[in-house]
Amino acid sequence: MKAAYIEETGPPDVIQVGDLPTPEPGQGQVLVKVGTAALNPIDTYLRNGANYWELPKPFVTGSDLAGTIEAVGPGASKFVVGQRVWGTNQGLVGRQGTFAEYAVVDEHWLYATPDSVSDDAAAACALTGVTAHMGLGADNARLKAGETIFVHGGSGGVGSMVVQMAKAIGATVLATAGSEAKAELCKELGADYVFNYKTQNVTEEVLKICPNGVNVIWETVREPDFDFLVSIAAERCRMVLMAGRDARPEFPVGPFYVKGCSLHGFVMFKATPEEMAVCGEEISRWLAEGKLKPQIGKVFPLSEAAAAHQLQEDNTLRQAGTLAGKILIKP
Amino acid sequence: MKAAYIEETGPPDVIQVGDLPTPEPGQGQVLVKVGTAALNPIDTYLRNGANYWELPKPFVTGSDLAGTIEAVGPGASKFVVGQRVWGTNQGLVGRQGTFAEYAVVDEHWLYATPDSVSDDAAAACALTGVTAHMGLGADNARLKAGETIFVHGGSGGVGSMVVQMAKAIGATVLATAGSEAKAELCKELGADYVFNYKTQNVTEEVLKICPNGVNVIWETVREPDFDFLVSIAAERCRMVLMAGRDARPEFPVGPFYVKGCSLHGFVMFKATPEEMAVCGEEISRWLAEGKLKPQIGKVFPLSEAAAAHQLQEDNTLRQAGTLAGKILIKP
């Protein structure tokens, strides 16, 4: 099968596109014919040598996929051949990735794709959608209908999912964006109020709308400013933190605990299959109901996987501003 | 009635002991004949001018009390005259305090004192016990039987309660203390492992016992070191923060969220009466069952309330090391 893989870590051009043996599904696994794969920042970090865990060799890049069951391994019973599925959390924690014509996946990482939902849409919602759902859910922010949420960076990969899911839950959404176009996107996604953090005093604007602060804060910025976050927090505000590996900001202990705030850190890929399935199944439902609309930025053929990595990295690490939405790969 | 009160804030000697009119219970209130009051650091902060809220004038100092129902106001139905009760959260948020022969209290802040439990014991467990219970409970650390907890400062007011309650819940307790005598106290309270933070490498010692880190961390230190806390945290560790108003330590964002940690800040006095009653009723039960043993440091007559404040402050703010256990006041 054709696959985009690396034999050693490094810049985007270490990615080779060529033939690898089509894998066979083992115990509890299925073989998926990939319809669409999607790219996430973490795929570029791994390719670049982030030493989170040992990579298989060769290593097929990519975490997200949507496609069709091609074969079912021994002991696998969740799906049948021909069924459409999607999932994430591949290419992580030592598993092989999804930028290939076929991928072998443990069936517990996959969810049924509703008939009305395309592979592109499902793949575009995978890692970012599961991350957003997990952070809003029972173990983290516990966002409820009628509450207010502030999404710091509402037009990004995860942020755009959080905005839509918060609306699906029934919350009032305040979001920030760094340009008029991105602010417009946040509005289209359903945000009730959007502030341009480059031109507006966001603290003032948020407190005008929510004089007692917001119930939930979702931080996507890589250098969180905890003084700012606590200043817009309501009593018992739950804050979600899932980015900023190297940040070491000052933490205002007194204001944080006196307001009874809590801070919830997590990474999607450490969740159990059961936890992730709760997210995946609701995402499928929301996709079918039109409550989640994936933002697709650019579609590449598998042969241009290196260019796809380059575009992602330019925008994640160097704020090139040349991408709005997910990068998809078509094998 | 005799009461210890202030007309203006300042050092301990602003406290006057003299006659004030015995208050009458209003709607939903009871009059308690105070058997024992207890002193907490927050009482000294308020006396000294901490401007958390407006104080009544004159302001009777003290948050904790145990005693006997002397009179029942209109609409109050939880207790009858002669019944023994205890409570905390008085002298706070604009309410009058407990350092007096009598105190009027909203009945929903009071819990029945078991027959076998003395007023001294109940008063000594009030604010610190409710604080510990609340931090370990459903809204914060959610400590479960079989888990491990690290109590940073296990011999202090709240810390000594946390150690005992964690044992009552069925957890394994690791605690720190700053002297051999305090370490001995932690052991007596039930701590399974105690480390002297002045002479031992606590990170190493904790990781020897719990190679994957601890499930819950209770921080009582006023300058939390988040690098240290995250270094001993297990995956999904819940950390409790309830002290250190002016601290601004650096916060290691990456290590915190990659481990899926959460940080829970709270102040006892903002809890609802219903939330506090959950704590109060279990504390009464644990006291009756001998699972909670209050540490009583020194007992003062009401007339020496100023000296009591001085002793508390010397030890809270200036680490005099001349107090181990609660300060009680006998009207």
Interface residues (C-beta under 8 A of the other chain):
Chain A: N140 P224 F226 E235 L241 M242 A243 G244 R245 D246 A247 R248 P249 E250 F251 P252 V253 G254 F256 Y257 V258 K259 G260 C261 S262 L263 H264 G265 F266 V267 K270
Chain B: N140 P224 F226 E235 L241 M242 A243 G244 R245 D246 A247 R248 P249 E250 F251 P252 V253 G254 F256 Y257 V258 K259 G260 C261 S262 L263 H264 G265 F266 V267 K270
